[in-house]
Amino acid sequence: MSATAGALTASVADIEAVPSRIEPRPPTAAAGDDSAWIAALRRRDGAAIVRLHELLVRAARFEVSRRRASLAFVRGEELDDLAEQAADDALVAVLNKLDDFRGASRFTTWVYKFALLEAAVKLRKRAWQGREIPLEPESWELLSSSAQAPEAEAEQSELLEAVQTGIAETLTPHQRRVLVALAVNGVPIDVLADRLGTTRGALYKTLHDARRKLRGHLRDSGLALESGLEED
């Protein structure tokens, strides 16, 4: 989330420079007149909605372009389609959340985040399409650090052993699957939610509960959790 927010802050001008295939722009309120534009959107004014969709398409295309290198196996027309889908979903989200806009930034800046996030979710799902979701640890080395002093390495081995024991003995099977998939194997949470037929919120709750149990187990063992399994 923070990386996406950082990209948003740094790239508003870049997003606005992305060419649009929707020409000409429909006449609406001036770009700086947020209140008039929002009022038009609340009325579901057709021209205002088309203008909003144009901006969302630009933002989605920008995010797709930014991540294109990691999706070299996906054809360009499919990426274009994903950007359009992201813009469509973002449009629905923005129209449903107009009352949440507080004017802390330009309206365009506020709406861009919807398209960036929708595009990021769709691209992550596409990247994992056809891949098996690992629900068991692929490697506990993901939690360890190399080139440590012997004393530190021994302490880390003790911690990892306690973590493995805690995961196996204190968590429910569902908590174990979610914790291992998200925190150990790096499965994106929206991908896991889609595969398990649940929501991000439900998975966050499961992850929180699993971490709480695991921290309690480690405290009882005289250890502290200082790895990727700790709270953000």
VEXKOL-951811 format. One record per residue (C-alpha): residue number from 1; chain; x, y, z. Coordinates in Angstrom, 1 decimal, always signed. Layout:
% VEXKOL-951811
<tiba><n>NUM</n><chain>A</chain><east>X</east><north>Y</north><up>Z</up></tiba>
...
This chain:
% VEXKOL-951811
<tiba><n>1</n><chain>A</chain><east>+0.0</east><north>+0.0</north><up>+0.0</up></tiba>
<tiba><n>2</n><chain>A</chain><east>+2.7</east><north>+2.4</north><up>+0.9</up></tiba>
<tiba><n>3</n><chain>A</chain><east>+4.5</east><north>+1.8</north><up>-2.4</up></tiba>
<tiba><n>4</n><chain>A</chain><east>+1.4</east><north>+2.5</north><up>-4.3</up></tiba>
<tiba><n>5</n><chain>A</chain><east>+0.7</east><north>+5.7</north><up>-2.3</up></tiba>
<tiba><n>6</n><chain>A</chain><east>+4.3</east><north>+6.8</north><up>-3.0</up></tiba>
<tiba><n>7</n><chain>A</chain><east>+3.9</east><north>+6.2</north><up>-6.7</up></tiba>
<tiba><n>8</n><chain>A</chain><east>+0.7</east><north>+8.2</north><up>-6.6</up></tiba>
<tiba><n>9</n><chain>A</chain><east>+2.2</east><north>+11.2</north><up>-4.9</up></tiba>
<tiba><n>10</n><chain>A</chain><east>+5.2</east><north>+11.2</north><up>-7.3</up></tiba>
<tiba><n>11</n><chain>A</chain><east>+3.4</east><north>+10.6</north><up>-10.5</up></tiba>
<tiba><n>12</n><chain>A</chain><east>+0.3</east><north>+12.7</north><up>-10.8</up></tiba>
<tiba><n>13</n><chain>A</chain><east>+1.9</east><north>+14.8</north><up>-13.6</up></tiba>
<tiba><n>14</n><chain>A</chain><east>+3.0</east><north>+11.6</north><up>-15.4</up></tiba>
<tiba><n>15</n><chain>A</chain><east>-0.5</east><north>+10.1</north><up>-15.2</up></tiba>
<tiba><n>16</n><chain>A</chain><east>-2.0</east><north>+13.3</north><up>-16.7</up></tiba>
<tiba><n>17</n><chain>A</chain><east>+0.6</east><north>+13.1</north><up>-19.5</up></tiba>
<tiba><n>18</n><chain>A</chain><east>-0.6</east><north>+9.6</north><up>-20.5</up></tiba>
<tiba><n>19</n><chain>A</chain><east>-2.4</east><north>+10.0</north><up>-23.9</up></tiba>
<tiba><n>20</n><chain>A</chain><east>-6.1</east><north>+9.3</north><up>-23.9</up></tiba>
<tiba><n>21</n><chain>A</chain><east>-8.0</east><north>+7.5</north><up>-26.6</up></tiba>
<tiba><n>22</n><chain>A</chain><east>-11.2</east><north>+9.3</north><up>-25.7</up></tiba>
<tiba><n>23</n><chain>A</chain><east>-11.5</east><north>+12.4</north><up>-27.8</up></tiba>
<tiba><n>24</n><chain>A</chain><east>-12.7</east><north>+15.0</north><up>-27.6</up></tiba>
<tiba><n>25</n><chain>A</chain><east>-13.1</east><north>+15.6</north><up>-23.9</up></tiba>
<tiba><n>26</n><chain>A</chain><east>-16.7</east><north>+16.2</north><up>-22.9</up></tiba>
<tiba><n>27</n><chain>A</chain><east>-17.5</east><north>+19.6</north><up>-21.6</up></tiba>
<tiba><n>28</n><chain>A</chain><east>-17.7</east><north>+19.6</north><up>-17.8</up></tiba>
<tiba><n>29</n><chain>A</chain><east>-16.8</east><north>+21.9</north><up>-14.9</up></tiba>
<tiba><n>30</n><chain>A</chain><east>-13.2</east><north>+23.3</north><up>-15.1</up></tiba>
<tiba><n>31</n><chain>A</chain><east>-10.6</east><north>+20.9</north><up>-13.8</up></tiba>
<tiba><n>32</n><chain>A</chain><east>-10.0</east><north>+23.1</north><up>-10.7</up></tiba>
<tiba><n>33</n><chain>A</chain><east>-13.6</east><north>+23.3</north><up>-9.8</up></tiba>
<tiba><n>34</n><chain>A</chain><east>-13.9</east><north>+20.2</north><up>-7.8</up></tiba>
<tiba><n>35</n><chain>A</chain><east>-17.2</east><north>+21.0</north><up>-6.2</up></tiba>
<tiba><n>36</n><chain>A</chain><east>-19.0</east><north>+21.6</north><up>-9.5</up></tiba>
<tiba><n>37</n><chain>A</chain><east>-17.5</east><north>+18.4</north><up>-10.9</up></tiba>
<tiba><n>38</n><chain>A</chain><east>-18.5</east><north>+16.4</north><up>-7.9</up></tiba>
<tiba><n>39</n><chain>A</chain><east>-22.0</east><north>+17.8</north><up>-8.0</up></tiba>
<tiba><n>40</n><chain>A</chain><east>-22.3</east><north>+16.8</north><up>-11.6</up></tiba>
<tiba><n>41</n><chain>A</chain><east>-21.1</east><north>+13.3</north><up>-10.7</up></tiba>
<tiba><n>42</n><chain>A</chain><east>-23.7</east><north>+13.1</north><up>-8.0</up></tiba>
<tiba><n>43</n><chain>A</chain><east>-26.3</east><north>+13.9</north><up>-10.5</up></tiba>
<tiba><n>44</n><chain>A</chain><east>-24.8</east><north>+11.1</north><up>-12.7</up></tiba>
<tiba><n>45</n><chain>A</chain><east>-24.3</east><north>+13.6</north><up>-15.4</up></tiba>
<tiba><n>46</n><chain>A</chain><east>-23.1</east><north>+11.6</north><up>-18.5</up></tiba>
<tiba><n>47</n><chain>A</chain><east>-20.4</east><north>+14.1</north><up>-19.6</up></tiba>
<tiba><n>48</n><chain>A</chain><east>-18.9</east><north>+14.2</north><up>-16.1</up></tiba>
<tiba><n>49</n><chain>A</chain><east>-18.9</east><north>+10.5</north><up>-15.8</up></tiba>
<tiba><n>50</n><chain>A</chain><east>-17.1</east><north>+10.1</north><up>-19.2</up></tiba>
<tiba><n>51</n><chain>A</chain><east>-14.5</east><north>+12.7</north><up>-18.1</up></tiba>
<tiba><n>52</n><chain>A</chain><east>-14.0</east><north>+10.8</north><up>-14.9</up></tiba>
<tiba><n>53</n><chain>A</chain><east>-13.6</east><north>+7.5</north><up>-16.7</up></tiba>
<tiba><n>54</n><chain>A</chain><east>-11.0</east><north>+9.1</north><up>-19.0</up></tiba>
<tiba><n>55</n><chain>A</chain><east>-8.9</east><north>+10.1</north><up>-16.1</up></tiba>
<tiba><n>56</n><chain>A</chain><east>-9.2</east><north>+6.6</north><up>-14.5</up></tiba>
<tiba><n>57</n><chain>A</chain><east>-8.2</east><north>+5.0</north><up>-17.8</up></tiba>
<tiba><n>58</n><chain>A</chain><east>-5.0</east><north>+7.1</north><up>-17.8</up></tiba>
<tiba><n>59</n><chain>A</chain><east>-4.2</east><north>+6.2</north><up>-14.2</up></tiba>
<tiba><n>60</n><chain>A</chain><east>-4.8</east><north>+2.5</north><up>-14.8</up></tiba>
<tiba><n>61</n><chain>A</chain><east>-2.6</east><north>+2.6</north><up>-18.0</up></tiba>
<tiba><n>62</n><chain>A</chain><east>+0.1</east><north>+4.3</north><up>-16.1</up></tiba>
<tiba><n>63</n><chain>A</chain><east>+0.1</east><north>+1.6</north><up>-13.4</up></tiba>
<tiba><n>64</n><chain>A</chain><east>+0.1</east><north>-1.2</north><up>-16.0</up></tiba>
<tiba><n>65</n><chain>A</chain><east>+3.0</east><north>+0.5</north><up>-17.8</up></tiba>
<tiba><n>66</n><chain>A</chain><east>+4.9</east><north>+0.8</north><up>-14.5</up></tiba>
<tiba><n>67</n><chain>A</chain><east>+4.5</east><north>-2.9</north><up>-13.8</up></tiba>
<tiba><n>68</n><chain>A</chain><east>+4.9</east><north>-4.1</north><up>-17.4</up></tiba>
<tiba><n>69</n><chain>A</chain><east>+8.4</east><north>-5.5</north><up>-16.9</up></tiba>
<tiba><n>70</n><chain>A</chain><east>+7.2</east><north>-8.0</north><up>-14.3</up></tiba>
<tiba><n>71</n><chain>A</chain><east>+4.5</east><north>-9.2</north><up>-16.7</up></tiba>
<tiba><n>72</n><chain>A</chain><east>+6.5</east><north>-9.8</north><up>-19.8</up></tiba>
<tiba><n>73</n><chain>A</chain><east>+4.7</east><north>-13.0</north><up>-20.5</up></tiba>
<tiba><n>74</n><chain>A</chain><east>+1.3</east><north>-11.1</north><up>-20.8</up></tiba>
<tiba><n>75</n><chain>A</chain><east>+0.4</east><north>-9.8</north><up>-24.3</up></tiba>
<tiba><n>76</n><chain>A</chain><east>+0.0</east><north>-6.0</north><up>-24.7</up></tiba>
<tiba><n>77</n><chain>A</chain><east>-3.6</east><north>-6.2</north><up>-25.7</up></tiba>
<tiba><n>78</n><chain>A</chain><east>-4.4</east><north>-8.2</north><up>-22.6</up></tiba>
<tiba><n>79</n><chain>A</chain><east>-2.7</east><north>-5.5</north><up>-20.5</up></tiba>
<tiba><n>80</n><chain>A</chain><east>-4.7</east><north>-2.9</north><up>-22.2</up></tiba>
<tiba><n>81</n><chain>A</chain><east>-7.9</east><north>-4.8</north><up>-21.4</up></tiba>
<tiba><n>82</n><chain>A</chain><east>-6.8</east><north>-5.2</north><up>-17.7</up></tiba>
<tiba><n>83</n><chain>A</chain><east>-6.3</east><north>-1.4</north><up>-17.6</up></tiba>
<tiba><n>84</n><chain>A</chain><east>-9.8</east><north>-0.8</north><up>-19.0</up></tiba>
<tiba><n>85</n><chain>A</chain><east>-11.3</east><north>-3.3</north><up>-16.5</up></tiba>
<tiba><n>86</n><chain>A</chain><east>-9.5</east><north>-1.5</north><up>-13.7</up></tiba>
<tiba><n>87</n><chain>A</chain><east>-10.8</east><north>+1.9</north><up>-14.8</up></tiba>
<tiba><n>88</n><chain>A</chain><east>-14.4</east><north>+0.5</north><up>-15.0</up></tiba>
<tiba><n>89</n><chain>A</chain><east>-14.2</east><north>-0.9</north><up>-11.5</up></tiba>
<tiba><n>90</n><chain>A</chain><east>-12.6</east><north>+2.3</north><up>-10.2</up></tiba>
<tiba><n>91</n><chain>A</chain><east>-15.3</east><north>+4.3</north><up>-11.7</up></tiba>
<tiba><n>92</n><chain>A</chain><east>-18.0</east><north>+2.4</north><up>-9.8</up></tiba>
<tiba><n>93</n><chain>A</chain><east>-15.9</east><north>+2.7</north><up>-6.6</up></tiba>
<tiba><n>94</n><chain>A</chain><east>-15.5</east><north>+6.5</north><up>-7.0</up></tiba>
<tiba><n>95</n><chain>A</chain><east>-19.2</east><north>+7.1</north><up>-7.7</up></tiba>
<tiba><n>96</n><chain>A</chain><east>-20.1</east><north>+5.1</north><up>-4.6</up></tiba>
<tiba><n>97</n><chain>A</chain><east>-17.6</east><north>+7.0</north><up>-2.4</up></tiba>
<tiba><n>98</n><chain>A</chain><east>-18.0</east><north>+10.6</north><up>-3.5</up></tiba>
<tiba><n>99</n><chain>A</chain><east>-19.1</east><north>+11.5</north><up>+0.0</up></tiba>
<tiba><n>100</n><chain>A</chain><east>-15.7</east><north>+10.4</north><up>+1.3</up></tiba>
<tiba><n>101</n><chain>A</chain><east>-13.9</east><north>+13.1</north><up>-0.5</up></tiba>
<tiba><n>102</n><chain>A</chain><east>-12.8</east><north>+15.7</north><up>+2.0</up></tiba>
<tiba><n>103</n><chain>A</chain><east>-10.9</east><north>+18.1</north><up>-0.2</up></tiba>
<tiba><n>104</n><chain>A</chain><east>-7.5</east><north>+17.4</north><up>+1.3</up></tiba>
<tiba><n>105</n><chain>A</chain><east>-6.1</east><north>+17.1</north><up>-2.2</up></tiba>
<tiba><n>106</n><chain>A</chain><east>-7.2</east><north>+17.7</north><up>-5.8</up></tiba>
<tiba><n>107</n><chain>A</chain><east>-10.2</east><north>+15.6</north><up>-6.7</up></tiba>
<tiba><n>108</n><chain>A</chain><east>-8.2</east><north>+14.1</north><up>-9.6</up></tiba>
<tiba><n>109</n><chain>A</chain><east>-5.4</east><north>+13.1</north><up>-7.2</up></tiba>
<tiba><n>110</n><chain>A</chain><east>-8.0</east><north>+11.5</north><up>-5.0</up></tiba>
<tiba><n>111</n><chain>A</chain><east>-9.6</east><north>+9.5</north><up>-7.8</up></tiba>
<tiba><n>112</n><chain>A</chain><east>-6.3</east><north>+8.4</north><up>-9.3</up></tiba>
<tiba><n>113</n><chain>A</chain><east>-5.7</east><north>+6.1</north><up>-6.3</up></tiba>
<tiba><n>114</n><chain>A</chain><east>-8.8</east><north>+4.1</north><up>-7.1</up></tiba>
<tiba><n>115</n><chain>A</chain><east>-7.5</east><north>+3.3</north><up>-10.5</up></tiba>
<tiba><n>116</n><chain>A</chain><east>-4.0</east><north>+2.6</north><up>-9.4</up></tiba>
<tiba><n>117</n><chain>A</chain><east>-5.2</east><north>+0.2</north><up>-6.7</up></tiba>
<tiba><n>118</n><chain>A</chain><east>-7.7</east><north>-1.6</north><up>-9.0</up></tiba>
<tiba><n>119</n><chain>A</chain><east>-5.0</east><north>-2.0</north><up>-11.6</up></tiba>
<tiba><n>120</n><chain>A</chain><east>-2.5</east><north>-3.3</north><up>-9.1</up></tiba>
<tiba><n>121</n><chain>A</chain><east>-4.9</east><north>-5.9</north><up>-7.8</up></tiba>
<tiba><n>122</n><chain>A</chain><east>-5.8</east><north>-7.1</north><up>-11.4</up></tiba>
<tiba><n>123</n><chain>A</chain><east>-2.1</east><north>-7.3</north><up>-12.3</up></tiba>
<tiba><n>124</n><chain>A</chain><east>-1.3</east><north>-9.3</north><up>-9.2</up></tiba>
<tiba><n>125</n><chain>A</chain><east>-4.1</east><north>-11.7</north><up>-9.9</up></tiba>
<tiba><n>126</n><chain>A</chain><east>-3.0</east><north>-12.0</north><up>-13.5</up></tiba>
<tiba><n>127</n><chain>A</chain><east>+0.6</east><north>-12.7</north><up>-12.4</up></tiba>
<tiba><n>128</n><chain>A</chain><east>-0.6</east><north>-15.6</north><up>-10.2</up></tiba>
<tiba><n>129</n><chain>A</chain><east>-3.1</east><north>-16.9</north><up>-12.7</up></tiba>
<tiba><n>130</n><chain>A</chain><east>-2.6</east><north>-20.7</north><up>-13.2</up></tiba>
<tiba><n>131</n><chain>A</chain><east>+0.0</east><north>-20.8</north><up>-10.3</up></tiba>
<tiba><n>132</n><chain>A</chain><east>-0.6</east><north>-23.0</north><up>-7.3</up></tiba>
<tiba><n>133</n><chain>A</chain><east>-1.0</east><north>-21.1</north><up>-4.1</up></tiba>
<tiba><n>134</n><chain>A</chain><east>+1.6</east><north>-22.4</north><up>-1.6</up></tiba>
<tiba><n>135</n><chain>A</chain><east>-0.1</east><north>-22.9</north><up>+1.7</up></tiba>
<tiba><n>136</n><chain>A</chain><east>+2.9</east><north>-24.7</north><up>+3.3</up></tiba>
<tiba><n>137</n><chain>A</chain><east>+6.3</east><north>-23.2</north><up>+3.9</up></tiba>
<tiba><n>138</n><chain>A</chain><east>+8.4</east><north>-23.3</north><up>+0.8</up></tiba>
<tiba><n>139</n><chain>A</chain><east>+11.5</east><north>-22.4</north><up>+2.7</up></tiba>
<tiba><n>140</n><chain>A</chain><east>+12.0</east><north>-21.1</north><up>+6.3</up></tiba>
<tiba><n>141</n><chain>A</chain><east>+15.1</east><north>-19.4</north><up>+5.0</up></tiba>
<tiba><n>142</n><chain>A</chain><east>+12.9</east><north>-16.6</north><up>+3.9</up></tiba>
<tiba><n>143</n><chain>A</chain><east>+12.7</east><north>-15.6</north><up>+7.5</up></tiba>
<tiba><n>144</n><chain>A</chain><east>+16.4</east><north>-15.8</north><up>+8.2</up></tiba>
<tiba><n>145</n><chain>A</chain><east>+19.4</east><north>-13.6</north><up>+7.6</up></tiba>
<tiba><n>146</n><chain>A</chain><east>+22.7</east><north>-14.7</north><up>+6.3</up></tiba>
<tiba><n>147</n><chain>A</chain><east>+26.3</east><north>-13.9</north><up>+7.3</up></tiba>
<tiba><n>148</n><chain>A</chain><east>+25.5</east><north>-13.5</north><up>+11.0</up></tiba>
<tiba><n>149</n><chain>A</chain><east>+27.9</east><north>-14.1</north><up>+13.9</up></tiba>
<tiba><n>150</n><chain>A</chain><east>+27.7</east><north>-17.6</north><up>+15.4</up></tiba>
<tiba><n>151</n><chain>A</chain><east>+25.8</east><north>-16.3</north><up>+18.5</up></tiba>
<tiba><n>152</n><chain>A</chain><east>+23.2</east><north>-14.5</north><up>+16.4</up></tiba>
<tiba><n>153</n><chain>A</chain><east>+22.8</east><north>-17.4</north><up>+14.1</up></tiba>
<tiba><n>154</n><chain>A</chain><east>+22.2</east><north>-19.7</north><up>+17.1</up></tiba>
<tiba><n>155</n><chain>A</chain><east>+19.6</east><north>-17.3</north><up>+18.5</up></tiba>
<tiba><n>156</n><chain>A</chain><east>+17.9</east><north>-17.1</north><up>+15.1</up></tiba>
<tiba><n>157</n><chain>A</chain><east>+17.8</east><north>-20.9</north><up>+14.7</up></tiba>
<tiba><n>158</n><chain>A</chain><east>+16.1</east><north>-21.1</north><up>+18.1</up></tiba>
<tiba><n>159</n><chain>A</chain><east>+13.6</east><north>-18.4</north><up>+17.1</up></tiba>
<tiba><n>160</n><chain>A</chain><east>+12.8</east><north>-20.1</north><up>+13.8</up></tiba>
<tiba><n>161</n><chain>A</chain><east>+12.3</east><north>-23.5</north><up>+15.5</up></tiba>
<tiba><n>162</n><chain>A</chain><east>+9.9</east><north>-21.8</north><up>+18.0</up></tiba>
<tiba><n>163</n><chain>A</chain><east>+8.0</east><north>-20.1</north><up>+15.2</up></tiba>
<tiba><n>164</n><chain>A</chain><east>+7.6</east><north>-23.4</north><up>+13.4</up></tiba>
<tiba><n>165</n><chain>A</chain><east>+6.4</east><north>-25.1</north><up>+16.5</up></tiba>
<tiba><n>166</n><chain>A</chain><east>+4.0</east><north>-22.3</north><up>+17.3</up></tiba>
<tiba><n>167</n><chain>A</chain><east>+2.6</east><north>-22.3</north><up>+13.8</up></tiba>
<tiba><n>168</n><chain>A</chain><east>+2.1</east><north>-26.1</north><up>+14.0</up></tiba>
<tiba><n>169</n><chain>A</chain><east>+0.7</east><north>-26.3</north><up>+17.5</up></tiba>
<tiba><n>170</n><chain>A</chain><east>-1.1</east><north>-23.0</north><up>+18.4</up></tiba>
<tiba><n>171</n><chain>A</chain><east>-2.9</east><north>-22.0</north><up>+15.2</up></tiba>
<tiba><n>172</n><chain>A</chain><east>-6.0</east><north>-23.4</north><up>+13.6</up></tiba>
<tiba><n>173</n><chain>A</chain><east>-5.5</east><north>-25.0</north><up>+10.2</up></tiba>
<tiba><n>174</n><chain>A</chain><east>-7.1</east><north>-22.0</north><up>+8.5</up></tiba>
<tiba><n>175</n><chain>A</chain><east>-4.9</east><north>-19.5</north><up>+10.5</up></tiba>
<tiba><n>176</n><chain>A</chain><east>-1.9</east><north>-21.6</north><up>+9.6</up></tiba>
<tiba><n>177</n><chain>A</chain><east>-2.7</east><north>-21.6</north><up>+5.9</up></tiba>
<tiba><n>178</n><chain>A</chain><east>-3.3</east><north>-17.9</north><up>+5.8</up></tiba>
<tiba><n>179</n><chain>A</chain><east>-0.2</east><north>-17.0</north><up>+7.9</up></tiba>
<tiba><n>180</n><chain>A</chain><east>+2.1</east><north>-19.2</north><up>+5.8</up></tiba>
<tiba><n>181</n><chain>A</chain><east>+0.7</east><north>-18.1</north><up>+2.5</up></tiba>
<tiba><n>182</n><chain>A</chain><east>+0.8</east><north>-14.3</north><up>+3.3</up></tiba>
<tiba><n>183</n><chain>A</chain><east>+3.7</east><north>-13.9</north><up>+5.6</up></tiba>
<tiba><n>184</n><chain>A</chain><east>+6.1</east><north>-16.7</north><up>+4.6</up></tiba>
<tiba><n>185</n><chain>A</chain><east>+5.4</east><north>-17.5</north><up>+1.0</up></tiba>
<tiba><n>186</n><chain>A</chain><east>+4.5</east><north>-13.9</north><up>-0.1</up></tiba>
<tiba><n>187</n><chain>A</chain><east>+1.2</east><north>-14.6</north><up>-1.7</up></tiba>
<tiba><n>188</n><chain>A</chain><east>-0.6</east><north>-11.3</north><up>-2.4</up></tiba>
<tiba><n>189</n><chain>A</chain><east>-3.6</east><north>-10.9</north><up>-0.1</up></tiba>
<tiba><n>190</n><chain>A</chain><east>-6.1</east><north>-10.1</north><up>-2.9</up></tiba>
<tiba><n>191</n><chain>A</chain><east>-4.9</east><north>-13.2</north><up>-4.8</up></tiba>
<tiba><n>192</n><chain>A</chain><east>-5.4</east><north>-15.4</north><up>-1.7</up></tiba>
<tiba><n>193</n><chain>A</chain><east>-8.8</east><north>-13.9</north><up>-1.0</up></tiba>
<tiba><n>194</n><chain>A</chain><east>-9.9</east><north>-14.7</north><up>-4.6</up></tiba>
<tiba><n>195</n><chain>A</chain><east>-8.6</east><north>-18.3</north><up>-4.4</up></tiba>
<tiba><n>196</n><chain>A</chain><east>-10.2</east><north>-19.0</north><up>-1.0</up></tiba>
<tiba><n>197</n><chain>A</chain><east>-13.5</east><north>-17.3</north><up>-1.9</up></tiba>
<tiba><n>198</n><chain>A</chain><east>-13.2</east><north>-14.8</north><up>+1.0</up></tiba>
<tiba><n>199</n><chain>A</chain><east>-12.4</east><north>-11.1</north><up>+1.5</up></tiba>
<tiba><n>200</n><chain>A</chain><east>-9.3</east><north>-9.1</north><up>+2.2</up></tiba>
<tiba><n>201</n><chain>A</chain><east>-10.9</east><north>-8.0</north><up>+5.5</up></tiba>
<tiba><n>202</n><chain>A</chain><east>-11.5</east><north>-11.5</north><up>+6.6</up></tiba>
<tiba><n>203</n><chain>A</chain><east>-7.9</east><north>-12.5</north><up>+5.8</up></tiba>
<tiba><n>204</n><chain>A</chain><east>-6.5</east><north>-9.5</north><up>+7.7</up></tiba>
<tiba><n>205</n><chain>A</chain><east>-8.5</east><north>-10.6</north><up>+10.7</up></tiba>
<tiba><n>206</n><chain>A</chain><east>-7.3</east><north>-14.2</north><up>+10.4</up></tiba>
<tiba><n>207</n><chain>A</chain><east>-3.7</east><north>-12.9</north><up>+10.0</up></tiba>
<tiba><n>208</n><chain>A</chain><east>-4.0</east><north>-10.6</north><up>+13.0</up></tiba>
<tiba><n>209</n><chain>A</chain><east>-5.3</east><north>-13.4</north><up>+15.2</up></tiba>
<tiba><n>210</n><chain>A</chain><east>-2.6</east><north>-15.8</north><up>+14.0</up></tiba>
<tiba><n>211</n><chain>A</chain><east>+0.1</east><north>-13.3</north><up>+14.8</up></tiba>
<tiba><n>212</n><chain>A</chain><east>-1.3</east><north>-12.6</north><up>+18.2</up></tiba>
<tiba><n>213</n><chain>A</chain><east>-1.3</east><north>-16.3</north><up>+19.1</up></tiba>
<tiba><n>214</n><chain>A</chain><east>+2.2</east><north>-16.8</north><up>+17.7</up></tiba>
<tiba><n>215</n><chain>A</chain><east>+3.5</east><north>-13.8</north><up>+19.6</up></tiba>
<tiba><n>216</n><chain>A</chain><east>+2.0</east><north>-15.2</north><up>+22.8</up></tiba>
<tiba><n>217</n><chain>A</chain><east>+3.6</east><north>-18.6</north><up>+22.2</up></tiba>
<tiba><n>218</n><chain>A</chain><east>+7.0</east><north>-16.9</north><up>+21.7</up></tiba>
<tiba><n>219</n><chain>A</chain><east>+6.6</east><north>-14.8</north><up>+24.8</up></tiba>
<tiba><n>220</n><chain>A</chain><east>+5.9</east><north>-17.9</north><up>+26.8</up></tiba>
<tiba><n>221</n><chain>A</chain><east>+9.1</east><north>-19.4</north><up>+25.3</up></tiba>
<tiba><n>222</n><chain>A</chain><east>+11.1</east><north>-16.3</north><up>+26.3</up></tiba>
<tiba><n>223</n><chain>A</chain><east>+11.5</east><north>-15.1</north><up>+22.7</up></tiba>
<tiba><n>224</n><chain>A</chain><east>+10.4</east><north>-12.2</north><up>+20.6</up></tiba>
<tiba><n>225</n><chain>A</chain><east>+9.2</east><north>-12.2</north><up>+17.0</up></tiba>
<tiba><n>226</n><chain>A</chain><east>+11.4</east><north>-9.9</north><up>+14.9</up></tiba>
<tiba><n>227</n><chain>A</chain><east>+10.8</east><north>-11.2</north><up>+11.4</up></tiba>
<tiba><n>228</n><chain>A</chain><east>+8.4</east><north>-10.8</north><up>+8.5</up></tiba>
<tiba><n>229</n><chain>A</chain><east>+5.7</east><north>-12.5</north><up>+10.6</up></tiba>
<tiba><n>230</n><chain>A</chain><east>+5.6</east><north>-9.4</north><up>+12.9</up></tiba>
<tiba><n>231</n><chain>A</chain><east>+2.9</east><north>-6.8</north><up>+12.6</up></tiba>
<tiba><n>232</n><chain>A</chain><east>+3.5</east><north>-4.1</north><up>+10.0</up></tiba>
